[in-house]
Structures are given as C-alpha cells and as structure tokens.
Amino acid sequence: MLRFLFTRLSLIVPTFLGIVFIAFILIHLVPGDPVEVRMGERGIAPARHAQLLHEMGLDRPLYAQFASYVGEVLHGDLGTSLITHRPVLDEFLDLFPATLELAIYATLFAVLIGLPAGMLAAMRRGSAFDHVVMGVSVSGSSLPIFVWGLLLILTFSVNLHWTPVSGRIDLDYDFDTVTGFMTIDSLLSDQEGAFASALGHLILPAIVLGTIPLAIIARMTRSAMLEVLGEDYIRTARAKGLGSFRVIAIHALRNAMIPVVTVIGLQVGTLMGGAILTETIFSWPGVGKWLVESIRRRDYPALQGGMLLIASLVMAVNLLVDLLYGVLNPRIRRR
Amino acid sequence: MKRQLLGAVALGVAVAFGMALSAQAKTLKYCSEGSPENFNPQINTTGTSFDAAYPVFNRLVEFKPGTTTVVPALAASWSVSDDGLTYTFHLRKDVKFHSSKLFKPTRNFDADDVIATFNRMWKADDPYAKVSGGAYDYFNDMGMPDLLQSIDKVDEHTVKFTLKKPNAPFIADLAMDFAAIHSKEYMDAMLKKGTPEMVDQMPIGTGPFEFVSYQKDAVIRYRAFPAYFRGKQKIDHLVFAITPDAAVRMAKLQAGECDIAPYPNPADLAKLMADPKLKVLHQEGLNVGYLAFNTQKPPFDKKEVRQALNMAIDKAAIVKAVYQGAGQPAKNPIPPTIWSYNNDIQPWPYDPAKAAQMLKEAGVTSLQTDLWYMPVQRPYNPDAKKIAEMIQADLAKLGITAELKTFEWGEYRKRLQAGEDQMGMLGWTGDNGDPDNFMGVLLSCTSARPGGQNIAKWCNKEFSDLIEKAAEISDVKKRTELYKKAQVIFHEEAPWFPIAHSVVYMPMSKKVIGYKVHPLGTHIFEGVDIAG
C-alpha cells in the first residue's frame, strides 16, 4: 500500500507540470489579447498597445513567460488577474465554495436516485423498469446541459413558478458570508425563509449538473450488481435460505459498491466540466462561470491558475479514490 | 412603576415604528448582464463596469437623464474664456462623500478632490498612477493628455482647466464616466494603509447610492445615500443581480425576480411587450452600423463606384429582416438624435439598374471583392453575418462576387483598422453626444492612419477641415452649419454604405417609475422609484 502511495505521489509533479504547460499553450493559442479585448470599436494606437502589453509582461517570448509563470507557481503565486487586478487565488477561493456546494448537491442527487435505480434495475433485469432506467440513463448522458437547463427553467420557473430562475438565494436576503456555502450561511444567519430559499435555488442547477453522473452511477450500479448477483456465494446464500433483503443488502451490495464508489469519486472531473455550463445558465457564481469569462476577456493568469487549481483538485480526488479502493478491496491491499 | 411602564410603552412604539419603516423599505432589482472589472470608471472600458460604478459617483457636469444635454452637477456653474482655452468650474459647497467601514470623510467635496482625480489619470508620477494596472483608456482615447495644459486650484471651490487648443467637445467629455470624481481623503487614507487598490474595489463617491457589498459574479448591493446633494432617492436599496444569459435575464424579469433587465434578444421583444406585468421602453441608440469601402484599394477609390454600391444594396430589406423593427435605416454618419443631423440629405435610392450602369461607366466589370463581417453581436448590428449574406446576394445580381470573411473579434478589429479589407462592416456607439465623437473619430484624415478608426481610410481635406474647425468653436449654431456641410460631402463621396441606427429596448416591470433610457447606454437609477 505504501509503495502504491509513493508511486502515485511521485507522478504528481510531472503531471502538474504537464497541466501547467498544456493550460499555458492552449490559452495562448486563442487569438487576441487582454488589451485588444477591452478596446471594443475604439481600437488602440499600436504604440500604446505595445506599451500596455509590455507592462503586463505579455510581450516577452512565450518560453520566458512560461518559465517565470512556473517559477511563480512553485512559490505559491498564481499571479494577478489582468482584469480585476486581484490575486488569482483570492478570486478562486471567493468562488470555489459556490461550485463545491453545487457539486455536492448534484452528487447527492445523482447518488440518491442513481444507486437505488441501478440496484432495482439489476434486480428486475429485463423488466420494463430496467428498460426505462437504462433509457433514461442514455438520454441523460446525451442531452446537452445547456438545452436541459433552459428547458427546466422555462418549465418549472417561468411557466409553473415552482422554482426560482437563477442565482443562489432570493435577493431580499442579505447576510455575511461565513463558509461560502449558502445553505450553511443561511442557517447561521437565522433569517426566516433564507435556508428554504437557498435550497430552492439549488434544485434545478443540482438536477442539471447531476444528470450525467446519475446516468453513469445508475448504469455502473446495475452492471456491478448483475455481476455480483451472478457469483457463487450469492447462490450459496440463497440456497442456505437467507432472505432476499439480507442477500442483497449484506452480501451483494457491499461488494457491488466497490466499483460504484470509485466511479462516484471519479465524477469530480465530470462535475467540474459540467459546472462550467450549468453555472453560466443559472448565473451561479462559481469557478466555472469565472473561467468562461476569463476566456472571453483573455485573462491569462486567471485561466491558467483556475485550470491548475481544478486539475489539482481532480488529481487529489482521484488519488483519494484509488486509496479508498485499496481500503475497500482487500485484494488490492495485499498486492 | 408608572415611569417604567411609560418607558416600556415608548420603547414598544419606537420598535413598531422602526419595523414599519423597514417593512416599507423599497428595493429595486436590476438584472445586469455581466460582472464589473472593478468599481472605478477611470480604469474601465466596458458598459458593464460603468453601470456598476455609476450609482456611486458624480462628475463635474453630467448628461441630463435621457438626453445628451450637459447640465451642472458637482460644478454648480462654469465659464469658458473667449479664446476657448480656459474652463473655470465653480464647485458646489454642499456635497458630501459616502462613508464605509474603511473610511469616514472629515470634509465636504472640494477642489482638491477634482485635482487628485485627474492627476491619477494624467500624471505618470502620481502615487495612484499605476494602481490596479494603471490603464486610463478613456482619458487617453478622448485625447486628454494632448489637450490638457494644466488643472489648477483657484480656491477651495474653484478649479481651472487650461487647454492647449480650443476643443468644444471638452465639456461633454467631462460628463463621461471616466471623469467621475473621487475622494482625495479616501485615496490618501488607503495609500497610507498600504491598500490603495481598495479605492477601486470598495468605491467612495458623492453619488445617489453608497456601495454596500459585492459578492463576486453574483450580486452588487447599494443603499440610498441619505445626504445626497440632490436629495435622498425614493428607493432605499439597489441590487444588481448578475445574469449573463439574455434568455435567463428575461425569464427572471417575467418571473418577478428582477424589476429591470437590459439587452433582450430581438426575438423575445414581442413576447415581452405582450406580458401584462411588463413595459418595454425604447430609445433610438446613439449609434451607427455601416459597411466601409476601403478607399485606398481600387476600384473603391472611385466615388462613382461607391455611390453605385450604395444604390445596389437593399437597405430596407436588411433593416426589416435583421433588425426586426429595432432599427432605422441610416443615411448619415451620425444618428438623428445628435444635434446637427442633416435631415435634408436624400438617401441613395435602391436602384440596381442605375447601379449597374454606373459601374459599367466606371469601367468595373466582374468585380471580385471581400466582404468582412463581425463575428459578434454589437449594439448597432444584431447579426452581421446575415447582413453580409444579404449584401453578397444583392451584389451578385450585378455580377460582383463578394467573399465573406471574418476573424475573432479582437483580430477582426485590428486587421480592419490596419486596412487589410476591401469592404468591412463595423459600427460605433457615441461616447458624449457630440458630432465630433462620430465624424472626427471615424472619418477624419488623422484617424485614417493604419490602426486608426477610419476604416474606410478616407481622407477628404474639405471634410476634415470642416470638422476640425467645428471642434474648435463653441458656438453650437456655427458648429451645426459646419457639420451639416460635412455631411453633404460625406454623402457625395460615399466612403460608407451606412446601414442602420439601432433602437435600444429596455424591458421592465410596470411597477418601475421614472426610469429613462439613456442614449449613451449607461443604466441610470437616480430618480427611479418602484410602486408597491
């Protein structure tokens, strides 16, 4: 186990450098620069344009910019936003709690629906229920987030008035940010109705963001359960006269959960990608929306820093999942 | 006992009164289209950022709401010397600055604040010059560094601006967002604390609303400033809910989550106008969309060819199909809402037969050209690609092959301004309501240089002389005459095919009272009330 951990940790540095390099190159491939983008129709005199680029350090050769960026990152400095002139890390930390809260609720939605659906589909293999679950699963992972989100807004917010359209909480509520999690801060604020408003604003975005993970979790649960239910020890348990509930819940589920738990953990990457679109549709002030704006504004440090931080998060979660897999599966531990 | 009872009753009444008052607090919710870069209009260039700062600041002079007429603001009055070089501003004495948890002012607004504000943008050695990036784009673009000779404090409430040359639009320039007046005391306090950037992030001004808080990318909150020199606002709280997607913005408006929401999609206008809870204000935009002919490249160097092309394109069809009623055909380089607009000019008629004949007489046969269109939607042009396709089809009827071209927006503008195109579309939204802000910026010989905004690269000495002279004199009547003559030359020389001036629509709840659509595009909430 320790050898496994050491091997994984030693891969982090080259992976990290690779991510920095790819992020840097991709961003600089986008035409235009932050000075041009600000100008609009008014344009800018070439001399002044050159002067502003020089002040931002953007007139240096790319390799020089990259080298100094890597040096700064290794010192914990992710640079300053070219647009707001605030440290990139501060910008990220201001917004990350919103993304994290949305991701957590989206995961809860995906797990609470996907797990039981997958289990029941496996237990009733070939039934109409099984076909419906699989059909919904395929549709869920195929439907573009943008379309799904706007459809839900039009139906439930605009036409039925069951849910708010966008944002994190009703604008009438104003309280200090303590944790950055609106559901927690609203409880701490003690303002009547604030928590319900925060929860209400989470419903649609969590459903939209959680739909693809739900589809994946349902399918994986079904596959894992089918595999386990076909094992000899399950047949033995049944032959011994154990009740259906005991067979499924105690013997089958535990073993089926091993790959399912790892899949749930690996959804972090999907959630981060999905957050970009979901946050834009629902005006959810998280890092996804911030990154989209940074592309439009050519805010290189914000883009590079944001991508790096998210990639680091995904790497960390993947590592944790791998370790957890070893904990859950004794056969891996003994390798 | 009696005294205690009376005290309890008094307290109860006071609490009830306070609760009643707070229960009546009015909040106006505005769904804005984006996040501000910061809250200092000196260093911003986007309308989104200007909107976010506007409630907090005043300028020496301002545009009367809903118009481009300049009226006194922080300056109670001003005088201009006979030679047009000296502007003396007499400042109001009753103007107070906001306070916050970071700063409490100890004095009213005075001349020191004006000088500190402009020095930041003007003097490279000012301690604030490099704060927050130090790019004062509008100050530079309006030619201030070349124009200003000196800014002097005459006394506590008198400031004198001396120019190097007469410039009639100068007073209108001072009404623009970049000229917002800051508190020198606040600037000094933050510098002393080692946090000068807070001046740009937590603004202090004299405006109708005090900045309260900004949750990044989510909500901006303001409250009415009780000591505002024009009187406390009718609304107590102003909230900007940042909602980038237009469809979602309108959905929020219809659901009652916002009271005002800008920039509707043209396709949604009919639905919004039909909503019984909403009203849609509109105003002719201070803008123009156009197709410029590169007069440096044959055959567009011949005015007969340019005139013929003006007659070859069906402008009415373009305005109907693309602007969908939210635009009016253009014939001049300035919109009708700007003074000195020459309405006597007869637009080139749509006459493909005459156009074909003129092209033949000019020796133009089987012309192959490019036709550049913008990749993005702009206030003056909702769908440049569609317009380009319609123009391409019209030109094809005359045997002209137009190859459509576009680039990423920044790249597009750069190349267009470098003169790489043969024909290219662009447009302009006015900054200050002055004709020079259109004609001087877009059509002068100076701006015809590579990288300049005269993308037709058209340099007509007679035209340039007229507009240069008009910019130097302050008599509006004389200026109007000169600009009208200039428009006649423009029409004859036809460096553009002017397309349209768009109409700006502003949907809002019927509960909103007193909102005026500003021709320059800023969303202004001073004087607005909300019923119920």
Interface residues (C-beta under 8 A of the other chain):
Chain A: V30 P31 G32 D33 V35 E36 V37 R38 M39 G40 E41 R42 G43 I44 A45 P46 R48 L52 E55 M56 L82 I83 T84 H85 R86 E91 D94 L95 A98 L150 I153 L154 S157 V158 H161 P164 V165 S166 G167 R168 L171 D172 D174 T177 T280 I281 F282 S283 P285 G286 K289 W290 E293 R298
Chain B: T27 K29 G34 S35 E37 N38 T45 T46 S132 G133 G134 A135 D137 N140 D141 E197 D200 Q201 S213 Q215 K216 D217 A218 V219 R221 V239 A241 I242 T243 P244 D245 A247 V248 A251 K252 Q254 A255 E257 R378 F407 E408 W409 G410 E411 R413 K414 Q417 L426 G427 W428 T429 V441 P450 G451 G452 Q453
